[in-house]
Amino acid sequence: MALLQQTPFHARCLALGGRMTAFAGWQMPVQFTGISLEHEAVRTRAGLFDISHMGKLELEGRGRSRLSSAWCLLTWPACNLVRPSTRFCSIPRGHH
């Protein structure tokens, strides 16, 4: 059996009592305090969902920031990034 990958939040999830499960090759938390308490917390305060295990898009070469802006690929302008850096943003489906 292959080792499961871990997100940057893995240790923190374990420290908070997260019940871990295998998901698409990653070890991910599925529950912490219980569905009812977690539901109430998200409805009345806030929730955090770790998406670091989801897809990654790398644009390389000259004109990559213009390309991403022209195609409306990203919801955050890639031209604002200073190399080397990373930024999370969503990639919408379809055109606006």
N, C-alpha and C positions, 0 to 999 in steps of 0.2 A: 504494500500500500504506500502510495506517495505521501510525503509530508504535506500537510496543509499550510498554505501561506497565511501570514498574519498581517493585519493592518497596523498602522502606527498606533491605533487605540487599543490594541489587544491587551496589553498589560493593565491598562486602566480599566477595561471592561472586566477583567478577572478580579481586580482589586475591589470593584463595586459589586461583585457577586453575580456577574453575568453568567447565565447558562449558555454555554457555547455549543455550536453545532456546525457540521460541515456544510458548506454552501459553495458549489461551483469551484472547488479547489481551495477555498478559504475557510478559516476557522472564524465564525462570526457569532456574535451574541444574539440569542433569540428572545431572551427574556431576562429581566433583572428582579423586580419585586413582585411581579404578577400583572396579568393583563389589565385587571380593573384599576389598580393603582397607577399603572403606567398610562393608561388611557386618560384617566382623570388629570394626571400631571400635564400631559400634552394639551388637553382641552383648556386647562385653567392657567397654565404657565407657559412652558415651552418644551420642545423636544429636539433631540439631536440625532440625526441618522448618519452613520459613517458610510460614505460612498466611495472611499478610497480604493475599494476592491473593484469598482466598476471600470468601464472602458477608459482608454487613454488615446488621445489623438496627438500625434506629433507632426508638426509642419516644419519642413526643412527647406533651405534654399533661399535665394534672393526673392523678394516680393512675397514672402509667406504671410506677412501681416496684411498686406493689401488683398491677397487672395481670400483670407478668412473674412475680412470685412466686406469685400465685394460679394461674396457668396452668402453672407449672413450666416456663416457657420456657427459663430460664437455670440453669446449674449454680452460679452465683455470685450472691449477692443484689444486685440493682441498687440497692437502697436504701442500700447502703454507698458508692456513688459520690458524690463531691462535684463539682458542676458548675463549670466544664466539665471533663470527663475521659472517658477511654476505658478499657475493660477487656476483655480477651479471655476468653471462656469458651465452653464448648461449648453447643450447643442440641440436647438429646437428641431422638431420634425416639420418639414414643409417650409414654405416661405411666408413672410409676414405681409 
